[in-house]
Amino acid sequence: MTGCAIHFSDLHRGVRETSALDDALVALCHDLAPVLAIASGDLSNRGRVQELRRAKALLDRLPAPVLAVPGNHDIPYTLPGRVTRPWRAFEEVFGSVQPVVTAPGIVACGLNSVRPWRHQGGRLPGDGPGRAAEAFAAADAGALRVVVLHHHLAGAPWRAARKLPLKRRDAALSALAASGAELIVGGHIHQSSVVERHEFEAVDAPRGRSVVLATAPGLGRPRPRRTGEAQGLHVVRWTARELAVETHVWDGGAFVRTATRTFPRG
């Protein structure tokens, strides 16, 4: 079994949109023929319906099914809507805030990590591990099992600046690993980070399952003067034995592969 998926995050539609980048994303998807495209939140910049619709218009151009979850920028920016109807616009455009998508060789479970009262911070929803376990239990043997969040678990390699990782991430990682997740993807920090849990956590029998944490660089660049924010995406490839995550960066004219990390599965 071999497969390919594409993962990007933080489009921030509504500010500094670049048609050349959009066209390059579509062309890359046609070249790679991924079985799934994953968009891990911040599809809009201020949570407005028209911004989310522009994001969906781009995603509809991709030649693959799309799984999208909300980010902290995908809910109303001001009160009272931020608290009284945080998901209305996202659900109107994309449907569920916690979708599950099954494609050949992969099952991906989207979980909503956004908390309206904490603009930057996020938290694993209480039903998240159970939803993931249910989705993975129904998957074909050998399918890659992926959890999609907006907020990252592994910290940024360079600048952290208020963008803290998922709250109670130790417990979240243990619960998601126990659910059967092999790969947990997110965004939020606009920096690429790819790591396997045993690179930072001691191996022991009860928690020994291998899990790769992959945080994609931002696809959009709403703050171009911030040099500590990368622009690009991840390409995920897998076989029955290995999982690889490629980082592709945008050089102003094309996506260029700059790194690949490969891990054994299981």
C-alpha positions in Angstrom: 0.0 0.0 0.0 1.3 3.5 -0.9 -0.4 6.8 -0.5 0.0 10.5 -0.7 -1.9 13.4 1.0 -1.2 17.1 1.1 -1.5 19.2 4.3 -1.6 22.9 4.6 -2.8 25.4 7.2 -3.5 29.1 7.9 -4.7 30.4 4.5 -6.0 33.6 6.1 -8.3 34.4 3.2 -9.2 38.1 3.3 -5.7 39.5 3.6 -2.8 39.5 1.1 -4.2 36.7 -1.1 -1.8 35.6 -3.9 -3.3 34.2 -7.1 0.1 32.7 -8.1 0.3 30.8 -4.9 -3.3 29.5 -5.3 -2.5 28.4 -8.9 0.7 26.7 -7.7 -1.2 24.8 -5.0 -3.7 23.5 -7.5 -0.9 22.6 -9.9 1.0 20.7 -7.2 -2.1 18.7 -6.3 -2.6 17.8 -9.9 1.1 16.7 -10.1 1.0 14.7 -6.9 -2.6 13.3 -7.2 -3.1 13.1 -3.4 -6.0 11.0 -2.1 -6.8 13.7 0.5 -6.1 17.4 1.1 -6.1 18.5 4.7 -6.7 22.2 5.7 -6.0 22.6 9.4 -7.7 25.9 10.3 -7.4 29.6 10.0 -8.9 29.4 6.5 -10.2 33.0 7.0 -8.6 36.0 8.7 -11.6 37.4 10.7 -14.1 34.5 10.5 -16.4 36.3 8.0 -18.6 34.2 5.7 -17.2 35.8 2.6 -13.6 35.0 3.6 -14.6 31.4 4.3 -16.3 31.2 1.0 -13.2 32.4 -0.8 -11.2 29.7 1.0 -13.7 27.1 0.0 -13.5 28.3 -3.6 -9.8 27.5 -3.6 -10.3 24.2 -1.9 -12.9 23.3 -4.5 -10.3 23.6 -7.2 -8.2 20.8 -5.7 -8.5 17.4 -7.4 -9.0 15.5 -4.1 -11.5 15.3 -1.3 -10.8 18.0 1.4 -11.0 17.8 5.2 -11.1 21.2 6.9 -11.3 22.1 10.6 -11.7 25.6 12.1 -8.9 27.7 13.5 -9.0 30.5 16.0 -9.4 33.0 13.1 -12.4 31.2 11.8 -14.8 32.4 14.4 -16.2 35.9 14.9 -13.5 38.4 15.9 -15.7 40.4 18.2 -18.4 39.9 20.8 -21.1 38.8 21.2 -20.9 36.6 18.1 -17.6 35.1 19.2 -19.4 33.5 22.2 -23.0 33.2 21.1 -22.5 31.8 17.6 -18.9 30.9 17.1 -19.3 28.1 14.6 -22.2 29.4 12.5 -20.2 30.8 9.6 -17.8 27.9 9.4 -20.7 25.3 9.5 -22.6 27.3 6.8 -19.6 27.1 4.4 -17.9 23.8 5.4 -20.4 21.8 7.4 -19.1 20.0 10.4 -16.4 21.4 12.6 -15.3 17.8 13.4 -15.4 16.0 10.0 -14.2 12.5 9.3 -13.0 11.7 5.8 -12.0 8.2 4.5 -10.0 7.9 1.3 -8.0 5.1 -0.2 -5.3 4.1 2.3 -6.2 6.8 4.9 -8.7 7.9 7.5 -8.6 11.4 8.9 -10.5 12.6 11.9 -10.9 16.3 12.3 -11.2 17.7 15.9 -12.1 21.2 16.9 -9.4 22.6 19.2 -10.6 26.2 19.1 -11.9 27.8 22.3 -13.8 31.1 21.8 -12.7 32.5 25.1 -9.0 31.9 24.5 -8.0 33.6 21.2 -4.6 31.9 20.8 -4.8 28.9 23.0 -6.6 25.7 22.2 -7.7 22.4 23.8 -8.6 18.9 22.8 -12.4 18.5 22.8 -13.5 16.1 25.5 -15.1 13.7 23.0 -12.0 13.9 20.7 -10.2 10.7 21.6 -13.5 8.7 21.5 -14.4 10.2 18.1 -11.0 9.3 16.7 -11.0 5.8 18.1 -14.4 5.2 16.5 -13.3 6.4 13.2 -10.1 4.4 13.3 -11.8 1.2 14.4 -13.9 1.3 11.2 -10.9 1.8 9.0 -9.3 -0.8 6.7 -6.3 -2.6 8.1 -3.1 -0.8 7.1 -4.9 2.6 6.5 -3.0 5.6 7.8 -4.8 7.0 10.8 -4.6 10.8 11.1 -5.9 13.3 13.6 -6.3 16.9 12.4 -6.3 19.8 14.8 -5.6 23.5 14.4 -3.4 23.9 17.4 0.0 22.3 17.5 1.3 19.8 20.1 5.0 20.1 19.3 6.5 23.5 20.0 7.7 25.9 17.3 11.4 25.5 16.4 12.1 29.2 16.5 9.5 31.7 17.7 6.8 30.9 20.2 5.4 34.4 21.1 2.0 33.8 22.7 1.2 30.8 20.5 1.4 28.1 23.2 0.8 24.5 22.2 -2.4 22.7 22.9 -3.4 22.9 26.6 -2.7 19.7 28.6 -0.8 18.4 25.6 0.7 15.4 27.5 -2.7 14.0 28.3 -3.9 14.9 24.8 -1.0 13.0 23.1 -1.5 10.0 25.3 -5.2 9.9 24.6 -4.8 10.3 20.9 -2.1 7.7 20.7 -4.4 5.3 22.6 -7.1 6.0 20.1 -4.9 4.6 17.3 -3.6 7.8 15.8 -0.3 7.5 13.8 -0.1 11.0 12.7 -1.4 14.2 14.3 -1.3 17.3 12.2 -1.9 21.0 12.9 -0.8 24.5 12.1 -1.3 27.8 14.0 2.3 28.8 14.4 3.3 29.3 10.8 6.4 27.2 11.3 7.2 23.7 10.1 7.8 21.1 12.8 7.9 17.3 12.3 8.8 15.0 15.2 8.1 11.5 16.5 6.9 11.3 20.1 9.8 9.1 21.3 12.3 11.9 20.3 11.1 13.8 23.3 9.3 11.2 25.4 10.8 8.1 27.1 9.5 4.8 25.7 7.5 2.6 28.1 5.2 -0.3 27.5 1.8 1.4 28.2 2.5 4.4 26.1 4.8 2.9 23.5 2.8 3.5 20.3 4.6 5.5 17.6 3.0 8.9 16.8 4.3 11.5 14.4 3.5 15.2 15.1 3.5 17.4 12.1 2.9 21.1 12.2 2.6 22.7 8.7 4.0 26.2 7.9 1.4 28.7 7.0 0.1 28.7 3.5 -0.8 32.3 3.7 1.4 35.1 5.0 -0.8 37.8 6.6 2.2 39.4 8.3 4.9 39.6 5.7 7.3 41.6 7.9 7.5 38.7 10.3 10.6 36.8 9.3 9.8 34.1 11.9 6.8 32.8 9.9 7.5 30.3 7.1 5.2 29.9 4.1 4.6 26.5 2.6 2.9 23.1 3.1 3.5 19.4 3.9 3.3 16.4 1.6 2.6 13.2 3.5 3.6 9.9 1.9 3.2 6.4 3.3 3.7 2.7 2.6 2.9 -0.3 4.8 6.2 0.2 6.6 7.1 3.9 6.5 5.6 7.4 6.9 7.3 10.4 5.4 6.6 14.1 5.8 8.0 16.5 3.2 8.2 20.2 3.8 7.7 22.4 0.7 8.3 26.1 1.0 7.0 28.9 -1.3 9.8 30.8 -2.9 7.6 33.4 -4.6 7.1 31.4 -7.8 6.9 27.8 -6.9 6.8 25.2 -4.0 10.3 23.9 -3.4 10.9 20.8 -1.3 13.3 21.7 1.5 13.2 18.7 3.9 11.9 15.2 4.3 11.6 13.2 7.5 10.9 9.4 7.4 9.6 7.3 10.2 8.8 3.6 10.6 5.1 2.9 11.1 3.8 1.0 14.1 
